[in-house]
Protein backbone atom coordinates (compact mmCIF):
# COMPACT_ATOMS: atom_id res chain seq x y z
CA UNK A 1 0.00 0.00 0.00
CA UNK A 2 2.87 2.36 0.81
CA UNK A 3 4.37 1.91 -2.66
CA UNK A 4 1.04 2.45 -4.40
CA UNK A 5 0.32 5.53 -2.31
CA UNK A 6 3.76 6.94 -3.05
CA UNK A 7 3.36 6.39 -6.79
CA UNK A 8 -0.03 8.08 -6.70
CA UNK A 9 1.22 10.99 -4.60
CA UNK A 10 -1.28 10.47 -1.81
CA UNK A 11 -1.34 9.23 1.77
CA UNK A 12 -1.72 5.54 2.51
CA UNK A 13 -5.13 6.25 4.04
CA UNK A 14 -6.33 8.05 0.92
CA UNK A 15 -4.99 5.30 -1.34
CA UNK A 16 -6.68 2.64 0.80
CA UNK A 17 -9.96 4.55 0.66
CA UNK A 18 -9.79 4.91 -3.11
CA UNK A 19 -8.88 1.25 -3.50
CA UNK A 20 -11.80 0.13 -1.32
CA UNK A 21 -14.13 2.17 -3.53
CA UNK A 22 -12.95 0.83 -6.88
CA UNK A 23 -11.91 -2.74 -6.08
CA UNK A 24 -15.42 -4.29 -6.12
CA UNK A 25 -16.14 -2.81 -9.57
CA UNK A 26 -12.74 -3.88 -10.87
CA UNK A 27 -13.25 -7.46 -9.70
CA UNK A 28 -16.72 -7.47 -11.25
CA UNK A 29 -15.30 -6.38 -14.61
CA UNK A 30 -12.43 -8.88 -14.47
CA UNK A 31 -14.64 -11.85 -13.60
CA UNK A 32 -17.75 -11.85 -15.81
CA UNK A 33 -20.48 -14.11 -14.41
CA UNK A 34 -18.20 -14.71 -11.42
CA UNK A 35 -15.63 -16.64 -13.45
CA UNK A 36 -12.03 -15.73 -14.17
CA UNK A 37 -11.30 -15.50 -17.92
CA UNK A 38 -9.77 -18.64 -19.48
CA UNK A 39 -6.61 -16.68 -20.28
CA UNK A 40 -6.21 -15.51 -16.70
CA UNK A 41 -6.33 -12.02 -15.29
CA UNK A 42 -2.93 -10.89 -16.56
CA UNK A 43 0.26 -10.37 -14.63
CA UNK A 44 0.79 -8.25 -11.53
CA UNK A 45 2.12 -5.34 -13.60
CA UNK A 46 -1.01 -5.29 -15.75
CA UNK A 47 -3.26 -5.33 -12.71
CA UNK A 48 -1.29 -2.61 -10.93
CA UNK A 49 -1.44 -0.50 -14.08
CA UNK A 50 -5.21 -0.84 -14.17
CA UNK A 51 -5.47 0.10 -10.50
CA UNK A 52 -3.20 3.10 -11.00
CA UNK A 53 -5.30 4.33 -13.88
CA UNK A 54 -8.48 3.97 -11.90
CA UNK A 55 -7.04 5.74 -8.87
CA UNK A 56 -6.02 8.74 -10.98
CA UNK A 57 -9.64 9.36 -12.02
PDB file of N, CA, C and O in Angstrom:
ATOM      1  N   UNK A   1       0.823  -1.173   0.000  1.00  0.00           N
ATOM      2  CA  UNK A   1       0.000   0.000   0.000  1.00  0.00           C
ATOM      3  C   UNK A   1       0.877   1.249   0.000  1.00  0.00           C
ATOM      4  O   UNK A   1       0.563   2.240  -0.660  1.00  0.00           O
ATOM      5  N   UNK A   2       1.973   1.192   0.743  1.00  0.00           N
ATOM      6  CA  UNK A   2       2.867   2.358   0.807  1.00  0.00           C
ATOM      7  C   UNK A   2       3.416   2.699  -0.575  1.00  0.00           C
ATOM      8  O   UNK A   2       3.464   3.868  -0.958  1.00  0.00           O
ATOM      9  N   UNK A   3       3.829   1.680  -1.318  1.00  0.00           N
ATOM     10  CA  UNK A   3       4.368   1.909  -2.655  1.00  0.00           C
ATOM     11  C   UNK A   3       3.326   2.478  -3.599  1.00  0.00           C
ATOM     12  O   UNK A   3       3.617   3.393  -4.369  1.00  0.00           O
ATOM     13  N   UNK A   4       2.119   1.948  -3.546  1.00  0.00           N
ATOM     14  CA  UNK A   4       1.041   2.447  -4.398  1.00  0.00           C
ATOM     15  C   UNK A   4       0.711   3.891  -4.044  1.00  0.00           C
ATOM     16  O   UNK A   4       0.542   4.733  -4.926  1.00  0.00           O
ATOM     17  N   UNK A   5       0.622   4.170  -2.747  1.00  0.00           N
ATOM     18  CA  UNK A   5       0.318   5.534  -2.306  1.00  0.00           C
ATOM     19  C   UNK A   5       1.404   6.498  -2.760  1.00  0.00           C
ATOM     20  O   UNK A   5       1.109   7.601  -3.221  1.00  0.00           O
ATOM     21  N   UNK A   6       2.652   6.082  -2.631  1.00  0.00           N
ATOM     22  CA  UNK A   6       3.763   6.943  -3.047  1.00  0.00           C
ATOM     23  C   UNK A   6       3.700   7.226  -4.539  1.00  0.00           C
ATOM     24  O   UNK A   6       3.883   8.367  -4.964  1.00  0.00           O
ATOM     25  N   UNK A   7       3.443   6.195  -5.338  1.00  0.00           N
ATOM     26  CA  UNK A   7       3.359   6.386  -6.792  1.00  0.00           C
ATOM     27  C   UNK A   7       2.211   7.311  -7.168  1.00  0.00           C
ATOM     28  O   UNK A   7       2.297   8.051  -8.148  1.00  0.00           O
ATOM     29  N   UNK A   8       1.137   7.267  -6.389  1.00  0.00           N
ATOM     30  CA  UNK A   8      -0.035   8.085  -6.696  1.00  0.00           C
ATOM     31  C   UNK A   8       0.056   9.472  -6.076  1.00  0.00           C
ATOM     32  O   UNK A   8      -0.774  10.336  -6.359  1.00  0.00           O
ATOM     33  N   UNK A   9       1.062   9.688  -5.232  1.00  0.00           N
ATOM     34  CA  UNK A   9       1.221  10.992  -4.604  1.00  0.00           C
ATOM     35  C   UNK A   9       0.158  11.296  -3.563  1.00  0.00           C
ATOM     36  O   UNK A   9      -0.271  12.441  -3.421  1.00  0.00           O
ATOM     37  N   UNK A  10      -0.267  10.270  -2.835  1.00  0.00           N
ATOM     38  CA  UNK A  10      -1.280  10.471  -1.805  1.00  0.00           C
ATOM     39  C   UNK A  10      -0.908   9.689  -0.560  1.00  0.00           C
ATOM     40  O   UNK A  10       0.005   8.864  -0.585  1.00  0.00           O
ATOM     41  N   UNK A  11      -1.612   9.949   0.522  1.00  0.00           N
ATOM     42  CA  UNK A  11      -1.339   9.235   1.768  1.00  0.00           C
ATOM     43  C   UNK A  11      -1.815   7.786   1.644  1.00  0.00           C
ATOM     44  O   UNK A  11      -2.629   7.453   0.783  1.00  0.00           O
ATOM     45  N   UNK A  12      -1.289   6.943   2.519  1.00  0.00           N
ATOM     46  CA  UNK A  12      -1.721   5.544   2.508  1.00  0.00           C
ATOM     47  C   UNK A  12      -3.213   5.430   2.809  1.00  0.00           C
ATOM     48  O   UNK A  12      -3.902   4.591   2.230  1.00  0.00           O
ATOM     49  N   UNK A  13      -3.707   6.264   3.705  1.00  0.00           N
ATOM     50  CA  UNK A  13      -5.134   6.245   4.036  1.00  0.00           C
ATOM     51  C   UNK A  13      -5.998   6.619   2.845  1.00  0.00           C
ATOM     52  O   UNK A  13      -7.025   5.990   2.594  1.00  0.00           O
ATOM     53  N   UNK A  14      -5.580   7.647   2.110  1.00  0.00           N
ATOM     54  CA  UNK A  14      -6.329   8.051   0.923  1.00  0.00           C
ATOM     55  C   UNK A  14      -6.287   6.971  -0.149  1.00  0.00           C
ATOM     56  O   UNK A  14      -7.300   6.686  -0.786  1.00  0.00           O
ATOM     57  N   UNK A  15      -5.114   6.368  -0.351  1.00  0.00           N
ATOM     58  CA  UNK A  15      -4.989   5.295  -1.343  1.00  0.00           C
ATOM     59  C   UNK A  15      -5.852   4.106  -0.952  1.00  0.00           C
ATOM     60  O   UNK A  15      -6.507   3.507  -1.805  1.00  0.00           O
ATOM     61  N   UNK A  16      -5.858   3.758   0.329  1.00  0.00           N
ATOM     62  CA  UNK A  16      -6.679   2.639   0.797  1.00  0.00           C
ATOM     63  C   UNK A  16      -8.160   2.937   0.593  1.00  0.00           C
ATOM     64  O   UNK A  16      -8.923   2.059   0.193  1.00  0.00           O
ATOM     65  N   UNK A  17      -8.564   4.166   0.866  1.00  0.00           N
ATOM     66  CA  UNK A  17      -9.957   4.545   0.657  1.00  0.00           C
ATOM     67  C   UNK A  17     -10.360   4.463  -0.801  1.00  0.00           C
ATOM     68  O   UNK A  17     -11.429   3.948  -1.127  1.00  0.00           O
ATOM     69  N   UNK A  18      -9.512   4.969  -1.675  1.00  0.00           N
ATOM     70  CA  UNK A  18      -9.790   4.909  -3.105  1.00  0.00           C
ATOM     71  C   UNK A  18      -9.860   3.457  -3.577  1.00  0.00           C
ATOM     72  O   UNK A  18     -10.748   3.082  -4.342  1.00  0.00           O
ATOM     73  N   UNK A  19      -8.921   2.658  -3.114  1.00  0.00           N
ATOM     74  CA  UNK A  19      -8.878   1.246  -3.499  1.00  0.00           C
ATOM     75  C   UNK A  19     -10.137   0.520  -3.042  1.00  0.00           C
ATOM     76  O   UNK A  19     -10.695  -0.284  -3.789  1.00  0.00           O
ATOM     77  N   UNK A  20     -10.589   0.797  -1.824  1.00  0.00           N
ATOM     78  CA  UNK A  20     -11.795   0.131  -1.320  1.00  0.00           C
ATOM     79  C   UNK A  20     -13.034   0.539  -2.110  1.00  0.00           C
ATOM     80  O   UNK A  20     -14.005  -0.214  -2.176  1.00  0.00           O
ATOM     81  N   UNK A  21     -13.004   1.722  -2.708  1.00  0.00           N
ATOM     82  CA  UNK A  21     -14.132   2.166  -3.528  1.00  0.00           C
ATOM     83  C   UNK A  21     -14.156   1.520  -4.906  1.00  0.00           C
ATOM     84  O   UNK A  21     -15.225   1.205  -5.429  1.00  0.00           O
ATOM     85  N   UNK A  22     -12.978   1.321  -5.496  1.00  0.00           N
ATOM     86  CA  UNK A  22     -12.950   0.833  -6.882  1.00  0.00           C
ATOM     87  C   UNK A  22     -12.755  -0.673  -7.007  1.00  0.00           C
ATOM     88  O   UNK A  22     -13.076  -1.251  -8.046  1.00  0.00           O
ATOM     89  N   UNK A  23     -12.235  -1.318  -5.965  1.00  0.00           N
ATOM     90  CA  UNK A  23     -11.913  -2.739  -6.076  1.00  0.00           C
ATOM     91  C   UNK A  23     -13.129  -3.620  -6.393  1.00  0.00           C
ATOM     92  O   UNK A  23     -13.011  -4.502  -7.243  1.00  0.00           O
ATOM     93  N   UNK A  24     -14.276  -3.430  -5.761  1.00  0.00           N
ATOM     94  CA  UNK A  24     -15.417  -4.286  -6.122  1.00  0.00           C
ATOM     95  C   UNK A  24     -15.796  -4.183  -7.602  1.00  0.00           C
ATOM     96  O   UNK A  24     -16.074  -5.201  -8.236  1.00  0.00           O
ATOM     97  N   UNK A  25     -15.812  -2.980  -8.153  1.00  0.00           N
ATOM     98  CA  UNK A  25     -16.137  -2.813  -9.569  1.00  0.00           C
ATOM     99  C   UNK A  25     -15.089  -3.426 -10.478  1.00  0.00           C
ATOM    100  O   UNK A  25     -15.416  -4.006 -11.514  1.00  0.00           O
ATOM    101  N   UNK A  26     -13.823  -3.297 -10.086  1.00  0.00           N
ATOM    102  CA  UNK A  26     -12.739  -3.875 -10.874  1.00  0.00           C
ATOM    103  C   UNK A  26     -12.859  -5.394 -10.907  1.00  0.00           C
ATOM    104  O   UNK A  26     -12.740  -6.002 -11.971  1.00  0.00           O
ATOM    105  N   UNK A  27     -13.092  -6.005  -9.759  1.00  0.00           N
ATOM    106  CA  UNK A  27     -13.246  -7.460  -9.701  1.00  0.00           C
ATOM    107  C   UNK A  27     -14.446  -7.900 -10.524  1.00  0.00           C
ATOM    108  O   UNK A  27     -14.387  -8.921 -11.209  1.00  0.00           O
ATOM    109  N   UNK A  28     -15.528  -7.144 -10.463  1.00  0.00           N
ATOM    110  CA  UNK A  28     -16.717  -7.469 -11.252  1.00  0.00           C
ATOM    111  C   UNK A  28     -16.414  -7.460 -12.741  1.00  0.00           C
ATOM    112  O   UNK A  28     -16.867  -8.338 -13.475  1.00  0.00           O
ATOM    113  N   UNK A  29     -15.646  -6.465 -13.189  1.00  0.00           N
ATOM    114  CA  UNK A  29     -15.298  -6.377 -14.613  1.00  0.00           C
ATOM    115  C   UNK A  29     -14.319  -7.479 -15.037  1.00  0.00           C
ATOM    116  O   UNK A  29     -14.379  -7.965 -16.167  1.00  0.00           O
ATOM    117  N   UNK A  30     -13.431  -7.866 -14.141  1.00  0.00           N
ATOM    118  CA  UNK A  30     -12.426  -8.881 -14.467  1.00  0.00           C
ATOM    119  C   UNK A  30     -12.972 -10.301 -14.435  1.00  0.00           C
ATOM    120  O   UNK A  30     -12.383 -11.210 -15.022  1.00  0.00           O
ATOM    121  N   UNK A  31     -14.091 -10.493 -13.755  1.00  0.00           N
ATOM    122  CA  UNK A  31     -14.638 -11.848 -13.598  1.00  0.00           C
ATOM    123  C   UNK A  31     -16.101 -11.887 -14.031  1.00  0.00           C
ATOM    124  O   UNK A  31     -16.991 -11.975 -13.186  1.00  0.00           O
ATOM    125  N   UNK A  32     -16.359 -11.823 -15.336  1.00  0.00           N
ATOM    126  CA  UNK A  32     -17.745 -11.852 -15.811  1.00  0.00           C
ATOM    127  C   UNK A  32     -18.450 -13.134 -15.358  1.00  0.00           C
ATOM    128  O   UNK A  32     -17.870 -14.219 -15.400  1.00  0.00           O
ATOM    129  N   UNK A  33     -19.685 -13.000 -14.932  1.00  0.00           N
ATOM    130  CA  UNK A  33     -20.481 -14.107 -14.406  1.00  0.00           C
ATOM    131  C   UNK A  33     -19.760 -14.844 -13.269  1.00  0.00           C
ATOM    132  O   UNK A  33     -19.993 -16.032 -13.045  1.00  0.00           O
ATOM    133  N   UNK A  34     -18.886 -14.129 -12.559  1.00  0.00           N
ATOM    134  CA  UNK A  34     -18.200 -14.711 -11.416  1.00  0.00           C
ATOM    135  C   UNK A  34     -17.088 -15.678 -11.762  1.00  0.00           C
ATOM    136  O   UNK A  34     -16.604 -16.395 -10.886  1.00  0.00           O
ATOM    137  N   UNK A  35     -16.674 -15.715 -13.006  1.00  0.00           N
ATOM    138  CA  UNK A  35     -15.630 -16.638 -13.447  1.00  0.00           C
ATOM    139  C   UNK A  35     -14.431 -15.869 -13.985  1.00  0.00           C
ATOM    140  O   UNK A  35     -14.579 -14.888 -14.713  1.00  0.00           O
ATOM    141  N   UNK A  36     -13.248 -16.329 -13.614  1.00  0.00           N
ATOM    142  CA  UNK A  36     -12.030 -15.733 -14.173  1.00  0.00           C
ATOM    143  C   UNK A  36     -11.935 -16.100 -15.654  1.00  0.00           C
ATOM    144  O   UNK A  36     -12.293 -17.217 -16.028  1.00  0.00           O
ATOM    145  N   UNK A  37     -11.463 -15.193 -16.500  1.00  0.00           N
ATOM    146  CA  UNK A  37     -11.302 -15.504 -17.925  1.00  0.00           C
ATOM    147  C   UNK A  37     -10.361 -16.689 -18.121  1.00  0.00           C
ATOM    148  O   UNK A  37      -9.446 -16.905 -17.326  1.00  0.00           O
ATOM    149  N   UNK A  38     -10.592 -17.451 -19.184  1.00  0.00           N
ATOM    150  CA  UNK A  38      -9.773 -18.635 -19.476  1.00  0.00           C
ATOM    151  C   UNK A  38      -8.301 -18.284 -19.605  1.00  0.00           C
ATOM    152  O   UNK A  38      -7.444 -19.089 -19.243  1.00  0.00           O
ATOM    153  N   UNK A  39      -7.991 -17.103 -20.110  1.00  0.00           N
ATOM    154  CA  UNK A  39      -6.605 -16.685 -20.284  1.00  0.00           C
ATOM    155  C   UNK A  39      -5.980 -16.110 -19.033  1.00  0.00           C
ATOM    156  O   UNK A  39      -4.820 -15.697 -19.060  1.00  0.00           O
ATOM    157  N   UNK A  40      -6.716 -16.072 -17.944  1.00  0.00           N
ATOM    158  CA  UNK A  40      -6.212 -15.510 -16.703  1.00  0.00           C
ATOM    159  C   UNK A  40      -6.499 -14.022 -16.610  1.00  0.00           C
ATOM    160  O   UNK A  40      -7.108 -13.436 -17.505  1.00  0.00           O
ATOM    161  N   UNK A  41      -6.063 -13.431 -15.540  1.00  0.00           N
ATOM    162  CA  UNK A  41      -6.329 -12.020 -15.285  1.00  0.00           C
ATOM    163  C   UNK A  41      -5.168 -11.117 -15.670  1.00  0.00           C
ATOM    164  O   UNK A  41      -5.242  -9.905 -15.466  1.00  0.00           O
ATOM    165  N   UNK A  42      -4.108 -11.672 -16.216  1.00  0.00           N
ATOM    166  CA  UNK A  42      -2.934 -10.890 -16.560  1.00  0.00           C
ATOM    167  C   UNK A  42      -1.899 -10.994 -15.454  1.00  0.00           C
ATOM    168  O   UNK A  42      -2.102 -11.683 -14.455  1.00  0.00           O
ATOM    169  N   UNK A  43      -0.799 -10.307 -15.648  1.00  0.00           N
ATOM    170  CA  UNK A  43       0.259 -10.367 -14.626  1.00  0.00           C
ATOM    171  C   UNK A  43       0.094  -9.226 -13.623  1.00  0.00           C
ATOM    172  O   UNK A  43      -0.752  -8.349 -13.801  1.00  0.00           O
ATOM    173  N   UNK A  44       0.893  -9.246 -12.591  1.00  0.00           N
ATOM    174  CA  UNK A  44       0.786  -8.246 -11.526  1.00  0.00           C
ATOM    175  C   UNK A  44       0.983  -6.833 -12.066  1.00  0.00           C
ATOM    176  O   UNK A  44       0.315  -5.902 -11.615  1.00  0.00           O
ATOM    177  N   UNK A  45       1.883  -6.662 -13.018  1.00  0.00           N
ATOM    178  CA  UNK A  45       2.116  -5.339 -13.602  1.00  0.00           C
ATOM    179  C   UNK A  45       0.882  -4.816 -14.321  1.00  0.00           C
ATOM    180  O   UNK A  45       0.543  -3.637 -14.211  1.00  0.00           O
ATOM    181  N   UNK A  46       0.213  -5.694 -15.057  1.00  0.00           N
ATOM    182  CA  UNK A  46      -1.012  -5.295 -15.747  1.00  0.00           C
ATOM    183  C   UNK A  46      -2.076  -4.855 -14.756  1.00  0.00           C
ATOM    184  O   UNK A  46      -2.734  -3.832 -14.947  1.00  0.00           O
ATOM    185  N   UNK A  47      -2.239  -5.637 -13.699  1.00  0.00           N
ATOM    186  CA  UNK A  47      -3.257  -5.328 -12.707  1.00  0.00           C
ATOM    187  C   UNK A  47      -2.941  -4.041 -11.954  1.00  0.00           C
ATOM    188  O   UNK A  47      -3.838  -3.243 -11.683  1.00  0.00           O
ATOM    189  N   UNK A  48      -1.679  -3.838 -11.619  1.00  0.00           N
ATOM    190  CA  UNK A  48      -1.292  -2.606 -10.929  1.00  0.00           C
ATOM    191  C   UNK A  48      -1.476  -1.401 -11.846  1.00  0.00           C
ATOM    192  O   UNK A  48      -1.859  -0.323 -11.392  1.00  0.00           O
ATOM    193  N   UNK A  49      -1.207  -1.582 -13.126  1.00  0.00           N
ATOM    194  CA  UNK A  49      -1.438  -0.498 -14.082  1.00  0.00           C
ATOM    195  C   UNK A  49      -2.898  -0.112 -14.166  1.00  0.00           C
ATOM    196  O   UNK A  49      -3.232   1.071 -14.237  1.00  0.00           O
ATOM    197  N   UNK A  50      -3.773  -1.113 -14.157  1.00  0.00           N
ATOM    198  CA  UNK A  50      -5.214  -0.835 -14.169  1.00  0.00           C
ATOM    199  C   UNK A  50      -5.626  -0.090 -12.905  1.00  0.00           C
ATOM    200  O   UNK A  50      -6.378   0.883 -12.959  1.00  0.00           O
ATOM    201  N   UNK A  51      -5.129  -0.556 -11.777  1.00  0.00           N
ATOM    202  CA  UNK A  51      -5.466   0.102 -10.504  1.00  0.00           C
ATOM    203  C   UNK A  51      -4.967   1.545 -10.490  1.00  0.00           C
ATOM    204  O   UNK A  51      -5.680   2.451 -10.057  1.00  0.00           O
ATOM    205  N   UNK A  52      -3.749   1.753 -10.963  1.00  0.00           N
ATOM    206  CA  UNK A  52      -3.197   3.101 -11.002  1.00  0.00           C
ATOM    207  C   UNK A  52      -4.034   4.022 -11.865  1.00  0.00           C
ATOM    208  O   UNK A  52      -4.292   5.168 -11.497  1.00  0.00           O
ATOM    209  N   UNK A  53      -4.456   3.522 -13.011  1.00  0.00           N
ATOM    210  CA  UNK A  53      -5.296   4.327 -13.882  1.00  0.00           C
ATOM    211  C   UNK A  53      -6.626   4.674 -13.251  1.00  0.00           C
ATOM    212  O   UNK A  53      -7.118   5.792 -13.402  1.00  0.00           O
ATOM    213  N   UNK A  54      -7.208   3.727 -12.548  1.00  0.00           N
ATOM    214  CA  UNK A  54      -8.484   3.974 -11.899  1.00  0.00           C
ATOM    215  C   UNK A  54      -8.350   4.937 -10.727  1.00  0.00           C
ATOM    216  O   UNK A  54      -9.241   5.750 -10.484  1.00  0.00           O
ATOM    217  N   UNK A  55      -7.251   4.848 -10.007  1.00  0.00           N
ATOM    218  CA  UNK A  55      -7.041   5.737  -8.867  1.00  0.00           C
ATOM    219  C   UNK A  55      -6.803   7.171  -9.295  1.00  0.00           C
ATOM    220  O   UNK A  55      -7.094   8.096  -8.536  1.00  0.00           O
ATOM    221  N   UNK A  56      -6.283   7.374 -10.490  1.00  0.00           N
ATOM    222  CA  UNK A  56      -6.017   8.736 -10.976  1.00  0.00           C
ATOM    223  C   UNK A  56      -7.289   9.465 -11.373  1.00  0.00           C
ATOM    224  O   UNK A  56      -7.289  10.691 -11.487  1.00  0.00           O
ATOM    225  N   UNK A  57      -8.365   8.734 -11.583  1.00  0.00           N
ATOM    226  CA  UNK A  57      -9.636   9.362 -12.021  1.00  0.00           C
ATOM    227  C   UNK A  57     -10.251  10.166 -10.930  1.00  0.00           C
ATOM    228  O   UNK A  57     -11.313  10.757 -11.122  1.00  0.00           O
TER     229      UNK A  57
END
